[in-house]
Amino acid sequence: MRKSEPDKHEPVSRLLIIDDANRCVYGRGLLERIALGRDKGKVHKVVGISAEALIVYLAHDWPDVPECREALWLLSQGQINYDLMAVISEKVHVTYDDLEQIRELHFRGMTRKQDPSP
């Protein structure tokens, strides 16, 4: 690992994830503090990840967090609760490695949606 590269197992500090519907699915508390002028500084922002991919990943990797299981259940009912996602983002600290895996899960889902084969 180069010195300029982050440790893949370190939590991503000051992370915002904006989904493909342009809604904040991770880091809403940080976003609110910034909007109120209570928090300043550099933010790591990821845009375009589906809320579905994030929920599936979090439910799989953090099954002991009840809100992650609840979000997965709601997703199975066709619902995304953004208030619940805000609670989850305060409890679950995503690492750089997690981000890579969430992106991969998102792009695999996108590929399946575009695959014309039965």
Secondary structure, 3 states (H helix, E strand, C coil): CCCCCCCCCCECCCEEEEECCCCEEECHHHHHHHHCCCCCCCCEEEEEECHHHHHHHHHHHCCCCHHHHHHHHHHHCCCCCHHHHHHHHHHCCCEHHHHHHHHHHHHHHHHHHHCCCC
